[in-house]
Amino acid sequence: MALVTTTPRTSVAHFMVWIVASLLFAFGSWLIGQGAWIHIKAVAAQWLLQRAWQETLTTQQPVKPWPWADTWPVGRLLVPRLNINQIILANASGESLAFGPGKVGHGTFLDEDSPSLILSGHRDTHFSFVRDLQLGERLTVQTLQGNWQDFVVETREVVDSRIDTLTRKQEGSLLQLITCYPFESLLPGGPLRYVITARPVGPQNISQVVTSASAGGGWRGRGMMVEGW
């Protein structure tokens, strides 16, 4: 009688465990790589944007940070206490926010058509610092003309984008920083937004501010989706 060779069930089980573990390891490595790439891209982009911003101030013309870019620098944001020095981009589209905080809306900041400035940024890269802003915190914005405007944080609030709106009436010029909330959420794109509102104040010694905010610093915050506001 011929003998029939069978594979022990334990061997099959061990083989399946090995397959599953290998797939999980590969998937986990891919996720880690994706996360690392996001942060590397954010840091490298701010370095290129700083160079483009200096050329913009010199020529007073839009300068793309790289030839295929669909955005360009329109301002500079400093938060001295947190060592933040970021270039503001011309729009707040999903692609632009991967490289830096973006300006929401049209018009040029501090002109008659656009006296206020609304910025959006990702909560896990460039705008991660927003959670650490305190009431009374001083922020500084450099305009396209090279002028500086100081602001002081007046309010911190969490709003629901399904109910609230950023088009609500405000008296005078202001600066608003907006990012997704909560900061620890594993899922991006929720309805809640963390909003910082700052009011303009008198000028200060800007040379000291620039020195204390290192170039390219503060890329840390996942940003808001501006659609629907």
Number of C-alpha atoms within 10 A of each C-alpha: 3 4 5 5 6 6 7 8 9 9 10 11 11 11 12 12 12 12 12 12 12 12 12 12 12 12 12 12 12 12 12 11 11 12 11 12 12 14 18 11 13 20 21 13 19 25 16 16 26 20 15 21 26 14 17 21 19 12 10 13 12 17 21 19 21 13 7 7 11 13 21 22 27 25 25 21 20 25 23 19 13 16 20 23 25 27 30 29 25 22 23 26 21 15 12 19 25 21 27 31 32 29 26 18 14 11 15 18 21 14 10 9 10 13 14 20 20 19 25 30 33 28 27 21 23 29 28 20 18 23 17 10 16 14 14 13 16 20 23 24 23 20 18 20 12 15 9 16 18 19 20 20 20 17 14 18 10 15 17 14 19 10 10 13 12 15 7 6 7 9 6 9 15 19 23 19 21 27 30 30 23 18 20 11 13 7 7 18 14 14 16 18 24 21 23 23 18 24 19 19 13 8 11 12 7 14 8 10 18 17 11 17 20 15 17 20 18 22 27 20 22 25 31 26 23 17 8 11 12
